Amino acid sequence: MSKRKLKDGQEERGGTAFRRAMIAAGCIAAAAALIYLAGTFFFAGHYYWRAWIDGTDYSFRSKEQVREELLNPSVTYELQIKGREGMEDTMTPAELEMIYVFDDTLDRLNAEMTGLKWPTMLFYRNHYELPKMVTYSEKALKERLAGSVFFDKANIHAPVDAYIGAYSPDKGYEIVEEYPGTVLDFDKVKAAVTAALEDMEDTLDLTQGGFYSDAAVKADDKALNKALEKANRYVGAEVTYDWNGEKEVIDGDLISGWITIDGSQVELDEEAVRAYINGLAKKHDTYGRDRNFTTSNGDTILLKSGSYGWWTDRAGETEALLASVRNGERVEREPLYFARGYATGRPGEDIGSSYVEIDMGNQHLYLYIDGEIILESDFVSGNISRGFGTPAGVFGLTYKERNATLRGENYTTPVDYWMPFNGNIGMHDAGWRRSFGGDIYMRNGSHGCINLPKDKAEIIYGYMEHNFPIVCYY
């Protein structure tokens, strides 16, 4: 009896479970049916999930809205054009009278995406290309482009080549970078804009693609950099002169004024260098100039130039300086001289404190060494009556020689101490004379030389050296 009752209870519980399952299945089916019907209704007017057209995701978008956007370019499309110096412009379809011409592809896509088939979107990703052709007004495009910021005369600036800038004492010469300018090729730009419109490009970058005219010479130009190196080598030179006892410095500040730069051509103005050397020579040379002199008697006289003093080899020094500058040398030296003074200084100062003073009016000689009279002597100078008077002036000793033979038109005379200072005129011993000084020179003088007692000539000879000053006056 108990077993029977248990079996009936089990059957009752099994029936309840079945009924519940059936109810659940019915609910699910009803829900699915509702979802399907809702989807059918929704996707009758909307695009499927993962529907891409021309690279744009139109998932769940209204077909009418998409049609409006795709068929009317003015709704979403514009072309942004970028140029140099931050210039930008945006062209819109309306400005260009632009329209799209489509085939029936969009209609076919809409027909394919019916509400009834919407569940298929769960299994496929739909990518579509929408063939279309852009049409616009050629005249409108040309006028719009011509009136754009890029072709406004106020914004058009010609390119400027890179060049070597002005000299700076701190940095020398430096290259000023090129300015690319803002000159555009209208035809090239128009063709690029046309292509961008036809391809529905969003942007057009005119800074790329050779639309602009560029500077012909860039900062990295080899010839320009070689010229820069040359110019800086020139101004890097420094020549410090000891010019007749004074310091003269030729440096970059000065040299830069002699340099001309034309593009990649660097030239040194030789005439300017020559003029500068001539100026320094004029300032410091004493050769050929008259000079004041204070005699041993205390009189101040004007000495004629004679052939003594500092005399610059102007042509030679010009070439030497040009070579130093071209090689970028930094040197200290004297200029080249044809003749040198025994001492440095202005005319008169260049005689110094060591010299021979020959007072021909009094026929008396003084030897000064470092400002002190070392020796005095009478002498006989050139014969006045025969026109052999010894010339006055300042001279430098040419050389000295022992046991020389003096030769003239009508004489040959051996001497022990020969000290020429003015051509064939010099000081020497005259052992054949028994007296010196007085007015002997007036009628019985020499051929122009200074005749001295042998013992005096010997002492003077010991002090003489090349260019030692000899002062002659009447």
Rosetta blueprint (number, residue, H / E / L):
1 M L
2 S H
3 K H
4 R H
5 K H
6 L H
7 K H
8 D H
9 G H
10 Q H
11 E H
12 E H
13 R H
14 G H
15 G H
16 T H
17 A H
18 F H
19 R H
20 R H
21 A H
22 M H
23 I H
24 A H
25 A H
26 G H
27 C H
28 I H
29 A H
30 A H
31 A H
32 A H
33 A H
34 L H
35 I H
36 Y H
37 L H
38 A H
39 G H
40 T H
41 F H
42 F H
43 F H
44 A L
45 G L
46 H E
47 Y L
48 Y L
49 W L
50 R L
51 A E
52 W E
53 I E
54 D L
55 G L
56 T E
57 D E
58 Y L
59 S L
60 F L
61 R L
62 S E
63 K H
64 E H
65 Q H
66 V H
67 R H
68 E H
69 E H
70 L H
71 L H
72 N L
73 P H
74 S H
75 V H
76 T H
77 Y L
78 E L
79 L E
80 Q E
81 I E
82 K E
83 G L
84 R H
85 E H
86 G H
87 M L
88 E E
89 D E
90 T E
91 M E
92 T L
93 P H
94 A H
95 E H
96 L H
97 E L
98 M L
99 I E
100 Y E
101 V E
102 F E
103 D L
104 D L
105 T H
106 L H
107 D H
108 R H
109 L H
110 N H
111 A H
112 E H
113 M L
114 T L
115 G H
116 L H
117 K H
118 W H
119 P H
120 T H
121 M H
122 L H
123 F L
124 Y L
125 R L
126 N E
127 H E
128 Y E
129 E L
130 L L
131 P L
132 K E
133 M E
134 V E
135 T E
136 Y L
137 S L
138 E H
139 K H
140 A H
141 L H
142 K H
143 E H
144 R H
145 L H
146 A H
147 G L
148 S L
149 V H
150 F H
151 F H
152 D L
153 K H
154 A H
155 N H
156 I L
157 H L
158 A L
159 P L
160 V E
161 D L
162 A L
163 Y E
164 I E
165 G L
166 A L
167 Y L
168 S E
169 P L
170 D L
171 K L
172 G E
173 Y L
174 E L
175 I E
176 V E
177 E L
178 E L
179 Y E
180 P L
181 G L
182 T L
183 V L
184 L E
185 D L
186 F H
187 D H
188 K H
189 V H
190 K H
191 A H
192 A H
193 V H
194 T H
195 A H
196 A H
197 L H
198 E H
199 D L
200 M L
201 E L
202 D L
203 T E
204 L E
205 D E
206 L L
207 T L
208 Q L
209 G L
210 G L
211 F L
212 Y E
213 S L
214 D L
215 A L
216 A L
217 V L
218 K L
219 A L
220 D L
221 D L
222 K H
223 A H
224 L H
225 N H
226 K H
227 A H
228 L H
229 E H
230 K H
231 A H
232 N H
233 R H
234 Y H
235 V H
236 G L
237 A L
238 E E
239 V E
240 T E
241 Y E
242 D E
243 W E
244 N L
245 G L
246 E E
247 K E
248 E E
249 V E
250 I E
251 D L
252 G H
253 D H
254 L H
255 I H
256 S H
257 G H
258 W H
259 I E
260 T E
261 I E
262 D E
263 G L
264 S L
265 Q E
266 V E
267 E E
268 L E
269 D L
270 E H
271 E H
272 A H
273 V H
274 R H
275 A H
276 Y H
277 I H
278 N H
279 G H
280 L H
281 A H
282 K H
283 K H
284 H H
285 D L
286 T L
287 Y L
288 G L
289 R L
290 D L
291 R E
292 N E
293 F E
294 T E
295 T L
296 S L
297 N L
298 G L
299 D L
300 T E
301 I E
302 L E
303 L E
304 K L
305 S L
306 G L
307 S E
308 Y L
309 G L
310 W L
311 W E
312 T E
313 D L
314 R H
315 A H
316 G H
317 E H
318 T H
319 E H
320 A H
321 L H
322 L H
323 A H
324 S H
325 V H
326 R H
327 N L
328 G L
329 E L
330 R E
331 V E
332 E E
333 R E
334 E L
335 P L
336 L L
337 Y E
338 F E
339 A E
340 R L
341 G L
342 Y L
343 A L
344 T L
345 G L
346 R L
347 P L
348 G L
349 E H
350 D H
351 I H
352 G L
353 S L
354 S L
355 Y E
356 V E
357 E E
358 I E
359 D E
360 M L
361 G L
362 N L
363 Q L
364 H E
365 L E
366 Y E
367 L E
368 Y E
369 I E
370 D L
371 G L
372 E E
373 I E
374 I E
375 L E
376 E E
377 S E
378 D E
379 F L
380 V E
381 S L
382 G E
383 N L
384 I L
385 S L
386 R L
387 G L
388 F L
389 G L
390 T L
391 P L
392 A L
393 G E
394 V E
395 F E
396 G E
397 L L
398 T L
399 Y L
400 K L
401 E E
402 R E
403 N E
404 A E
405 T E
406 L E
407 R E
408 G L
409 E L
410 N L
411 Y L
412 T E
413 T E
414 P E
415 V E
416 D E
417 Y E
418 W E
419 M E
420 P E
421 F E
422 N E
423 G L
424 N L
425 I E
426 G E
427 M E
428 H E
429 D E
430 A L
431 G L
432 W L
433 R L
434 R L
435 S L
436 F L
437 G L
438 G L
439 D L
440 I H
441 Y H
442 M H
443 R H
444 N H
445 G L
446 S E
447 H L
448 G L
449 C L
450 I E
451 N E
452 L E
453 P L
454 K H
455 D H
456 K H
457 A H
458 E H
459 I H
460 I H
461 Y H
462 G H
463 Y H
464 M L
465 E L
466 H L
467 N L
468 F L
469 P E
470 I E
471 V E
472 C E
473 Y E
474 Y L
